[in-house]
Amino acid sequence: MVFTNIYGPPISVFDSLPAERKEQVLAVYWKNMALQPVNVRALYGVDLAILDIKTTDEGTEGYVLPA
């Protein structure tokens, strides 16, 4: 699986909208910005349940995930 970040327009784009419309637009904007698209791929005919996947966090010292 691959997670990607969504980048939208700057909030200043919405400054020219009327107040009642701006509220609706920003609600949709924040909802869309909270989405986390996932790219999932699988191999045809491969039983993923039998794969022995081992993960390590070697080499991640000093890295911080964004909040």
N, C-alpha and C positions, 0 to 999 in steps of 0.2 A: 504494500500500500504506500502511496505517496500522498502526503498532505501538502497543500499549497496555500499560500496566503492571498487574500483578496485585497486589491488596492483600488479604492474608488476616488472620485473627484474630491478636491478639498472642500471643506464645509463652506468656505466663502462663496462657492458657486451658488448656494441657495439663498444668499443674502438679498437678492433682488426680488424674491417671491413675496407675494402678499402673506401676511401673518397666518391666516387661516389655511392657506395652501401649503405654506412652509412646514407647518406642524405635521401634516399628512405625509409630505415628501420625506421629511427627516425620519419619521417613524419607519417608512419603507426602507430608507437608506440604511438605518442602523440594523434593521432586521436582515437585510442582504449582506451587510458587512460582517454579521455574526456567523454567516454560513462558513463551513469548512469543507470545500470540495475534496473528494477522495478519488484518486485514480487507482482502480483495482484491476489487476490483470491476472489471468490464470492460464495454465497450459491445458490444451484440450487432451483429455484422456489420462491426465495425471491425477492420482488420488492424493490430494493434499494432506489427508489425515495420516498417511504413512511417512511423510517427510519428517525428519528429525532436525528441527531448526534450533540452533543454539545462538544466543545473542550475548554480547559482552558490551561493556561500556568502556573498553580500553581506548585510550586516546581522546577521551572527552573531558579531561581535566582542564578547568578554566573556562569551559563553555557554559553559557547560561541560556536557558530557554526564555523567549520573550513572554511576558505575563499577559 
